[in-house]
Amino acid sequence: MDIDNILKLSLKELGINFSKAQVSLVKEYLNLVYKHNKKLNLVGT
């Protein structure tokens, strides 16, 4: 299962319907957070 399907299923379970464009934007955001977290520790672990 790829990240698109995981994201869509998770949102559906929460009762949130996202379009393909919105899923793409969320995926882009998550990639940016992941990228910058390596440098700045954005999530405070």
Secondary structure, DSSP 8 states (H G I E B T S, - for coil): --HHHHHHHHHHHTT----HHHHHHHHHHHHHHHHHHHHH-TT--
